[in-house]
Amino acid sequence: MIKVMVVDDEYAFADYAKLILESMGYSAVVCLVAERAVEMAVVHRPDLIITDLNMDLDGLELIDRLKARAETKDIPILLASSSTDRSDRSEALRRGAMYSIVKPLQKDILKILIEKIVPKPAQ
């Protein structure tokens, strides 16, 4: 089963994302404190990380930290933010995020992106 980690300091969004992911058949783990996200990624080994930009730790800094660690550098990152700042989004992509989507999440678009980003597990 594909495991997705949601990193967002807004509980309502994180819980909503978890519900959507689980309704699509994915396993989901939530991290509400971005400072702990790298540590949680090492422990939980997600197949994908969905993160916000504006949190207790800047989302761009989180991407840098994830890409700097051997254990997390290959985990794909999907940026999900309500920010409309194109420069932040393009910077996130430059630093290693694979895609950027606007909140609120749209289930159909999220499913397509996950299918593109994460290879299906062998059965």
C-alpha positions as CSV (number, residue, x, y, z in Angstrom):
1,M,0.0,0.0,0.0
2,I,1.3,3.5,-0.9
3,K,2.0,5.6,2.2
4,V,1.7,9.4,2.0
5,M,2.9,11.8,4.7
6,V,1.1,15.1,5.0
7,V,3.1,18.0,6.5
8,D,0.9,21.0,7.4
9,D,0.5,23.0,10.6
10,E,-3.2,23.5,10.0
11,Y,-5.0,20.6,11.6
12,A,-8.2,21.0,9.5
13,F,-6.3,20.7,6.2
14,A,-4.1,17.8,7.4
15,D,-7.1,15.9,8.7
16,Y,-9.0,16.6,5.4
17,A,-6.0,15.4,3.3
18,K,-5.7,12.3,5.4
19,L,-9.4,11.5,4.9
20,I,-9.1,12.0,1.1
21,L,-6.0,9.9,0.9
22,E,-7.5,7.0,2.9
23,S,-10.7,7.2,0.8
24,M,-8.5,6.6,-2.2
25,G,-6.9,3.5,-0.7
26,Y,-3.7,5.1,0.5
27,S,-2.1,4.9,3.9
28,A,-1.6,8.4,5.4
29,V,0.4,9.8,8.3
30,V,0.1,13.4,9.4
31,C,2.9,15.7,10.7
32,L,1.6,18.9,12.2
33,V,5.0,20.3,13.2
34,A,7.3,20.8,10.2
35,E,10.4,20.8,12.4
36,R,9.7,17.1,13.0
37,A,8.9,16.2,9.4
38,V,12.4,14.9,8.5
39,E,12.5,12.7,11.6
40,M,9.0,11.4,10.9
41,A,9.9,10.7,7.2
42,V,12.9,8.6,8.4
43,V,10.7,6.6,10.8
44,H,7.6,6.2,8.6
45,R,9.4,5.9,5.2
46,P,6.5,7.4,3.1
47,D,6.3,6.9,-0.6
48,L,5.3,10.6,-1.0
49,I,5.3,13.7,1.1
50,I,2.7,16.4,0.6
51,T,3.8,19.7,2.3
52,D,2.6,23.2,2.7
53,L,4.9,26.3,2.3
54,N,3.8,28.5,5.1
55,M,4.4,26.7,8.4
56,D,6.5,26.9,11.6
57,L,9.4,25.9,9.4
58,D,9.4,27.4,5.9
59,G,8.3,24.8,3.4
60,L,11.3,25.6,1.2
61,E,13.7,24.9,4.1
62,L,11.9,21.6,4.7
63,I,12.4,20.6,1.1
64,D,16.1,21.4,1.5
65,R,16.4,19.4,4.7
66,L,14.6,16.4,3.1
67,K,16.8,16.5,0.0
68,A,19.9,16.8,2.1
69,R,19.4,13.5,4.1
70,A,20.4,10.2,2.6
71,E,17.3,8.5,4.1
72,T,14.8,11.1,2.6
73,K,16.4,12.5,-0.5
74,D,14.6,10.2,-2.9
75,I,11.1,10.6,-1.4
76,P,9.0,12.6,-3.9
77,I,7.5,15.8,-2.7
78,L,4.2,17.4,-3.7
79,L,3.7,21.0,-2.7
80,A,0.1,21.9,-1.7
81,S,-0.3,25.5,-0.7
82,S,-2.9,28.2,-0.7
83,S,-0.1,30.7,-1.7
84,T,-0.5,32.2,-5.1
85,D,3.0,33.5,-5.2
86,R,4.5,32.0,-8.3
87,S,8.1,32.7,-7.2
88,D,7.6,30.5,-4.1
89,R,6.1,27.7,-6.2
90,S,8.8,27.8,-8.8
91,E,11.5,27.9,-6.1
92,A,10.0,24.8,-4.4
93,L,10.1,23.0,-7.8
94,R,13.7,24.1,-8.3
95,R,14.7,22.8,-4.8
96,G,13.2,19.4,-5.5
97,A,9.4,19.3,-5.2
98,M,7.9,17.4,-8.2
99,Y,4.6,19.2,-8.5
100,S,2.8,22.1,-7.0
101,I,-1.0,22.2,-6.5
102,V,-3.3,24.8,-5.0
103,K,-5.4,24.2,-1.8
104,P,-8.0,23.0,-1.3
105,L,-7.1,19.6,-2.7
106,Q,-9.1,18.2,-5.5
107,K,-9.4,14.4,-5.2
108,D,-9.3,13.7,-8.9
109,I,-6.2,15.8,-9.5
110,L,-4.5,14.5,-6.4
111,K,-5.1,10.9,-7.5
112,I,-3.7,11.5,-11.0
113,L,-0.6,13.2,-9.5
114,I,0.0,10.4,-7.0
115,E,-0.3,7.8,-9.8
116,K,2.3,9.8,-11.9
117,I,4.7,10.3,-9.0
118,V,4.6,7.0,-7.1
119,P,5.2,3.7,-8.8
120,K,2.6,1.1,-8.0
121,P,3.9,-1.4,-5.3
122,A,4.6,-4.9,-6.6
123,Q,2.0,-7.4,-5.6
